[in-house]
Structures are given as C-alpha cells and as structure tokens.
Amino acid sequence: MRLTAFADISLRIVMRLAVADPDDLLTTRAAADLLAVPYTHAAKAVARLSELGVVEARRGRGGGLQLTAAGREATVGGLVRALEPAGDVVGCEDDPPCPLRAACRLRSALRQAQEAFYASLDTITVASLVDAPTGPLLLSLTPPGKGTNPAIA
C-alpha cells in the first residue's frame, strides 16, 4: 500500500516535532524547508494535524509548532487512518463501474489487507519513531543550501 503525499508529509512533520526542543518552536515554513516539501503542502498538513489535536500551532511573534502530548502518544496507524482519504483500495464504483463488482472477492481481500496494514502500524507510536538513529538525524537536518546535510552527504 502506498501512502498519499499528504500523509507522508504529515508524518514527517510530526516526527520532526517529536524531537524538537520545547523552547525552540519550529515554524511551518522552517519545517517545510527542513523536510524539503512545498510550504503550501506543509501548511495543509499542519492545519489537519492541528484539527486532530496532534500539533499545537501558535501564530504571531513567538509562535510556532509544538507536538501535543496526544501527538507524542498517537499511533502511526491511528494517524494514517485519520490522514488518508476514506474509501476502498480499488475503485469498484468508479465511472464506469467495474463489471465484476457484484460477485468480486477482490475488494474484500484488499479491505482485509488494508486493515492488516493499519493494524501493524497501531503498534508504533510517534515517540518510538524518533528513537536513534532517526531522532538525531532529524535534529541534524538543515534547509537545502544552508549548510551540509549529513543525510545527503
């Protein structure tokens, strides 16, 4: 199964915030730069993560992003379920609809596989995602063109 770019960007932002110093708030622009994603995509991800109660976003001078306690304890499976669009893995009801839809067993098998995928992610918390070596690497990221990035070097 492949995640949408939206879910991928959202998870990367959550991971970066999980290793951030609480006194050093990261802005959406800085997060986008560090993670090499478009600002507009990062802003949409931050808005959704804020709606979910995973990220606290403060505006204005001294503002920035902070992972909430709920965000730190969130499971990756729960986040992916909340970030990915609902629906079937395959488009049985698309236009034109699949001619096999009335007797097809594939949709059910794919739905079961999708749930198994999510269930395997339910065992992983955001906090565990940033254990070494990931956490130190996240902290070492620099925006492109602003110094050497050990992840690329």
N, C-alpha and C positions, 0 to 999 in steps of 0.2 A: 504494500500500500504506500502511496506517495502522499505526503502532506502538502497542503497548499502553501504557497509562498507566505501568505498571511500568518498561518500557524507557525511556520518556521521562524519568521521574523519575531513574532510574539514570544516564542520560547527563548530565542537568543537574547532578547531584551530582558526577560525575567532572569535568565542565567547571569547576565552581566550585573543586574541589580542585586542579585543574591550575594555577590562578592564585594559590593560597594561599601565603602566606609560610611556609616550613618551620618557623619558630619559633612561628607563631601557629596552633595546631591548632584546627580547626573541630569543634564537636560535632555530633552528628546532629540535635539539636534546633535548633541555630543554622542548620544547612544547610536544614532543613525550613522554618524561618521566613524565611530569605533568599530561598528559591526558591518560597515561597508554596505549599507542598504539605503535606498532613497528616503529622504526625510518624510515625504508625504506618506509612505508606507509605514514608517516607524510611528508617525503621529496617529494614524488609524489604529495601529496595534496598541499603542499606549492608551488611547481612548477606550478601546474594548477591554483591555486589562484593568483599567480603572473602573469601568462598569461592573466587572466581575469581582471587584474588591481585592484584586491581586496586587495592584500597584496604586500607590497614593501619588497623585500628581498635583503639585502646588505651583500656582502661577506667580509671576512677578519677580521682583528682586528678592534674591534669597530662595527662590523656588527651585523646583526640580522634581525628580522622580525618586520614589523610595518603595521598596518591596514591603508589603504588609506582612504581619505575622501569618495571616491566612495564606498569603502568596508563598511564603517560605515552606509551609507545611503542605501546600497543594500537591496533588499527584500529577504526574505528567499525563496520565490517562484522562483525568478529570479536565485538565486544561485543554487537551487536544479535542475532547468531546465538545467543550464549550466554544472552541475557536474554529473548528471545522464546520462547514455547512452540513446541515442535516439532510439525509436522503440516502437513497440506495447507491451502492457502489457502481452499478450499471444503470443505464437509462432505459428501463423496460417500457416506460410510458412516454418516451420522447415522441417527437413528431417526425416521421411516422413511428407508431408504437411497434415494438418487436412482435413478430407473428408467433413467437413461441411463448409469450407471456402467460397464457392460460394454463400451460402444462409444464412450464420450465422449472427445473430444480436448481438451476444455477444461482438465481437470485438468493434463495435461502442459504445455499452453501457459502456464497460470498458474504452475506449478512453475518453468518456464524464466524467466518474468518475475520471479519472486521471487528466483531466483538472480542474475539480472542486477542487481536492486536491491541485493542484498548485495555483489556484485562491485564495483559503483560506490562503495559505502561502504568497501570494502577499501583504497581509495587514500587515505583520510583518516585521519590519526592524531589521537589526543586532543590532543596538543601543538599540532597545526595548527588545531584547532577554536578555540583560545583566542587566536589571533593577533588583533591590533587589527582591528576595533573591539570584538570580543567580550570579550577579556580585561579591558580597562579597565571595560567595563560590568559584568561580573561582580564586579569589585572594588568597584564603587560601590553595589551593592545593599544596601539596608537592610531590616530586617524591617518589615512593614506597621505604621504607627503610630509608628515610631521615627525619624521624620525624613523628609526629602524623598528620594524615589527618582527620580533623573534618567530612569530608563527609563520611568517613568509620567508624569512632569511634562511 
